[in-house]
Amino acid sequence: MTLRIILTVVEIALLTLVLAWFLARIARLLNAISATCGKITFGVRAVETQCAVIGPTADRLNAGLSEVVGRLDQAASRAESLARR
C-alpha cells in the first residue's frame, strides 16, 4: 500500500516537472515571437512614415495632370483647325 502511495507521489512530481518544463519552453517561444512582432511593428511604422508623403504628392500630381489634359485638348483643337486649312 505504501509503495503505491510513493509511486503516485513520484508520478505527480514527474508530471509537474514535465509540465513546468513545457510551460517554460512555451514562455521562451512566446518571448521570441513578441520580439519579432516588435521588430515588425517598428518596420511598419517606418514604412508608414516614409509613405505619408505619397498622398499629398499624388494630389498635386493629379492637379497638374488635370491642367495638362485641359491644355492638350486645346492643342488638339488647334491642330485639327490647322490641319483643315
Long-range contacts (C-beta under 8 A, 24 or more apart in sequence): none
